[in-house]
Amino acid sequence: MMELKKSVQTCTKRPNIIRTITIALVVGNCLVIINQFQPLVHGPRTIELWLRIGLDYLVPFTVSNLGVLSGSRHAQP
């Protein structure tokens, strides 16, 4: 439980959250354009499409947070 709390504290530090959100927005926009452009522009806009778009942002956010945690583990003695 203490490890989870420490991980959440690391990920929610202001510099880390700004970095991970920025990465998620940049990479997420690229993924939406690559993966969802046609259905988004030409329809139909279903709940499945919006869930896929959400995942296009969630995946890079999660991966960048895992990178933050990995880097913080290596930085600690």
N, C-alpha and C positions, 0 to 999 in steps of 0.2 A: 504494500500500500504506500509506503514511504517513497519507493522508487517511482510510482505513478505520479505522486504529488510533485516530486522533484522534476519529472519530465514535463508536466503541465506548466510548472513555474518557468522552466527554461523556454518552452515554446511560446509562452505568453508575454515574455519580456518585450518591451516596446520595439527595440531594434529588430528582434527576430520576427515578430508578427508583421511588421512593416515589410521586411524582406520577403517573407513567405507569401504574403498577400500579393505583393508586386509580381513575384514569380508566377503565382497562380493566375493572375489576370493576364499577363503577357502570354504565357504558354497556353492557358485556357482559351484565349481569343484565337490563337493559331489553330488549336485543335478543333474549335467550333467551325472555323472557316474550312478546314480540311475535311472534317467528318460530317458536319451538319448543314453546310451551306445550301445545297439543293433543296432539302426539305424545309429549311427555314425560310427560304425565299419563295419557293413555289408551293409550299404546303403539302399535305395538311399539317397543321401544327397541333399535334396530339400531346397528351400527357407523357407518352413514351419519349417523344422528341425533347420535351423540356427536362425530363429526367436524364436523358443522355447528355444534354447541354450542361446540366448540373454536375454530372460526373466528369465532363471535360475540364471543369474548374477544380473539382474536389481532388482528383488524382494528382495534379502537380502541387497542390497545396499540401497534401499528405506526404508526398515524396520530399518536398523541400523541408518539411518539419522533421522528417526522419533524418535528413542530412544535418539539420541543426543539432538534433540529439546525438548523432554519431560524432559530429565535430566536437561537441561539448564533452563527450565521454573521453575522446582522445586528448583533449586539453587538460583534463583533470589528472593529477598524479595518482 
